[in-house]
Amino acid sequence: MATVVLDGFQTTLCAKAVASANSIALSRAAAIKLNAVGVGNRVYLTIKDRVNYELVQYDHVADWDASDPAVIQLPVVRDARGLGAKNFPYGACVASEVNSLYIVDYIAQSGGGS
């Protein structure tokens, strides 16, 4: 499984995300953009608002398409960095960014470091 960064991927939550949830609500259009991750690969997404941020892991197991619901409950691993899952309001920013988890995975995928 390769870890990727989707340059320029940014969207907002379509519903609040509670810390105990194992999915986040995104628009179908945003979910379709996540098809670029590639089946069998993953991306770390940053969720942030004015106060909090959290890294979540999304493993892409199948492509999304126009027949899917308008709002997708995207399955994610919450609190991927181990700093605690947070609550986020409707409209919080969701983006693909280079982060510490991506760098660690990139080094491991490249066969470097130990």
C-alpha positions as CSV (number, residue, x, y, z in Angstrom):
1,M,0.0,0.0,0.0
2,A,1.5,3.3,-1.1
3,T,0.8,6.6,0.7
4,V,0.1,9.5,-1.6
5,V,-0.5,13.2,-1.4
6,L,-3.2,14.7,-3.6
7,D,-1.8,18.1,-4.6
8,G,-4.5,20.8,-4.3
9,F,-7.2,18.5,-2.7
10,Q,-9.3,20.6,-0.4
11,T,-12.9,20.4,0.6
12,T,-15.2,20.9,3.6
13,L,-17.1,18.6,5.9
14,C,-20.8,18.2,4.9
15,A,-21.8,17.4,8.4
16,K,-20.2,17.7,11.9
17,A,-17.6,15.1,12.8
18,V,-17.7,13.7,16.3
19,A,-14.5,12.4,17.8
20,S,-16.0,8.8,18.2
21,A,-17.0,8.5,14.5
22,N,-15.1,6.3,12.1
23,S,-16.2,8.3,9.0
24,I,-16.4,11.9,7.8
25,A,-19.1,13.3,5.6
26,L,-17.8,14.7,2.2
27,S,-19.6,15.7,-1.0
28,R,-19.7,13.1,-3.8
29,A,-17.6,15.4,-5.9
30,A,-14.9,15.5,-3.3
31,A,-15.0,11.7,-2.9
32,I,-14.7,11.2,-6.6
33,K,-11.5,13.4,-6.5
34,L,-10.2,10.9,-4.0
35,N,-10.2,8.2,-6.7
36,A,-6.8,9.7,-7.7
37,V,-5.4,8.0,-4.6
38,G,-5.7,4.7,-6.5
39,V,-7.3,1.5,-5.2
40,G,-5.0,-0.1,-2.6
41,N,-3.3,3.1,-1.6
42,R,-3.9,5.6,1.2
43,V,-3.8,9.3,1.9
44,Y,-3.6,11.2,5.1
45,L,-6.2,14.0,5.3
46,T,-6.0,17.0,7.6
47,I,-9.2,18.2,9.2
48,K,-9.0,21.6,10.7
49,D,-11.0,24.5,12.0
50,R,-10.1,27.6,13.8
51,V,-9.1,25.7,17.0
52,N,-8.3,22.1,16.2
53,Y,-6.6,19.9,13.7
54,E,-6.5,16.1,13.3
55,L,-4.9,13.8,10.8
56,V,-7.1,10.9,9.5
57,Q,-6.1,8.0,7.3
58,Y,-8.2,7.1,4.3
59,D,-7.6,3.8,2.6
60,H,-9.0,3.8,-0.9
61,V,-10.6,0.4,-1.5
62,A,-13.0,1.2,-4.4
63,D,-13.7,4.2,-6.7
64,W,-16.6,6.5,-6.1
65,D,-18.9,7.5,-9.0
66,A,-22.0,9.5,-9.9
67,S,-24.3,6.8,-8.7
68,D,-23.1,7.2,-5.1
69,P,-25.1,9.4,-2.7
70,A,-24.7,13.2,-2.8
71,V,-23.0,13.0,0.6
72,I,-20.5,10.3,1.2
73,Q,-19.7,8.8,4.6
74,L,-16.0,8.4,4.0
75,P,-14.5,5.6,6.1
76,V,-11.4,6.9,7.9
77,V,-9.0,6.0,10.7
78,R,-9.4,8.8,13.1
79,D,-6.5,10.2,15.2
80,A,-3.9,8.7,12.9
81,R,-1.2,10.7,14.6
82,G,-2.2,9.7,18.1
83,L,-2.9,13.2,19.5
84,G,-6.6,12.6,20.2
85,A,-9.6,12.6,17.9
86,K,-11.5,15.9,17.9
87,N,-15.0,17.2,17.2
88,F,-15.3,19.3,14.0
89,P,-18.2,21.5,12.9
90,Y,-20.0,21.4,9.5
91,G,-17.8,23.3,7.0
92,A,-14.4,22.4,8.7
93,C,-11.6,22.2,6.1
94,V,-10.4,18.8,4.9
95,A,-7.2,18.8,2.8
96,S,-4.4,16.5,1.6
97,E,-1.1,18.0,2.8
98,V,2.4,16.7,3.3
99,N,2.7,15.9,7.0
100,S,4.8,13.8,9.4
101,L,2.9,10.6,8.8
102,Y,3.4,11.0,5.0
103,I,7.1,11.6,5.5
104,V,7.6,8.5,7.7
105,D,5.6,6.3,5.1
106,Y,7.6,7.8,2.2
107,I,10.9,7.0,3.8
108,A,9.7,3.4,4.6
109,Q,8.4,3.0,1.0
110,S,11.7,4.2,-0.4
111,G,13.6,1.7,1.6
112,G,15.4,4.3,3.6
113,G,15.8,4.9,7.3
114,S,15.5,2.4,10.1
